[in-house]
Amino acid sequence: MRRWSQFFIFLAITATGIAAIRLGWLDVLADQTAFRHRLVDGNIADIVLISLAGVLFTGFGGPRQLLAFASGFALGPVWGTVYSTAITLVGAIGCFYTARWFLRPTLSTQAPSRLASFDNLTRHNPFLKVLMIRLLPVGSNLITNLFSGSSGIRLFPFASGSAIGYLPQMVVFALVGAGFGRASEFQLALGMVMFVIAAGLGLALFRNHRNRQLSTTVTHLTAQTDR
């Protein structure tokens, strides 16, 4: 009975997030001017609400690059990177604990082989494995959060590996957002150069023989879940 109650609580949380997205509560993240107004010129309540919107948006699988772009536009490249990475990490941790508390029994029953594959993958040196997953140009942020929470991985290696792995793309899009907001050609060019470098790093990791098993596992998990 407890397992079913946990599953229904998870469904309620998921439905709330989907409703927030479909009803347009998170649309402010796509409006850079409104986002900047609330975050920079708003009061404490505005800042809290916009931050919670960012947590929900990224926690339910929304592209963190959009948040980094809007944050770079509002706060500049440095603080935009710091803010968007922190918000994305809070969303990932929330998703991690939601899966651990409510989804783990269901995944253990319904997808035991995929969960076991992910658990085996991250059992040794989990920090490095999570870092590689975040840097690879494949996989899903949401699926990684859910499987991490449902596996035996501890919070610290998950959170620290995620935070560092998020940084390259967050820096790139915060730079691009800051360049867009201030019409800085240098920042736009720097953002594009860093994007190419980050993409090259991800491709190198993807093609590396030692990480081939990691790439295959993440791709398999994503493909199976998307069906």
Secondary structure, 3 states (H helix, E strand, C coil): CHHHHHHHHHHHHHHHHHHHHHCCCCHHHHCHHHHHHHHHHCCHHHHHHHHHHHHHHHHCCCCHHHHHHHHHHHHCHHHHHHHHHHHHHHHHHHHHHHHHHHHHHHHHHHCHHHHHHHHHHHHCCHHHHHHHHHHCCCCCHHHHHHHHHHCCCCHHHHHHHHHHHHHHHHHHHHHHHHHHHHCCHHHHHHHHHHHHHHHHHHHHHHHCHHHHHHHHHHHHHHHHHHC
